[in-house]
């Protein structure tokens, strides 16, 4: 998995309504630790996971659908182990987005 880390000071709402919006193919990955300074998003078409924590951003680019799904499962496992789980994916009201996650065998993680 390719991982790119950068610093981009902003709050999560810049990503919610911009780069990582549902309109751009991203779904929120919800956990109990979500806040104005923290968020995670997943793009099932581009096989990418993006997170922002106080301006520290991480972009993970999976080499395969299996690697992408496994990383989302790892996020769920970590959040459960640290009291922030479960992690749930919110595809919004987009049937194609929901179907994309279902096609990756992640139905149980959808809201």
C-alpha positions, 0 to 999 in steps of 0.5 A: 500500500502506498502511503503519503503523509502531509500537513495541511492545516484545516478542519474536517469540513473542508474535506467533507464538502470538498476533496472527500465529498460523496460527489467526488466518490468518497464515503465517510468512515465513521467512528466515535473519535470523529470530531472537527479536527479528525475524520476518515474517508474511503473511495471504493473506486480509486481504492483510497483511504484518506484521514485528517487529524489536526492537519496531519493527513494520510492518503493510503492507496491500495494496490488491489480491492482486497488490500483496500478492504483489508485496510478498512477492516484494520481500521475497524479492528483498531477502533474497536480495540481502543474504544472508538469502534465500530467503524462504519462506512456511510455511502450516503444515499448513493446506490452505486457507492453502496453497491461498490462497498458491497462488491468489496464484501464490506456490507457489514460495515455499512450504515 
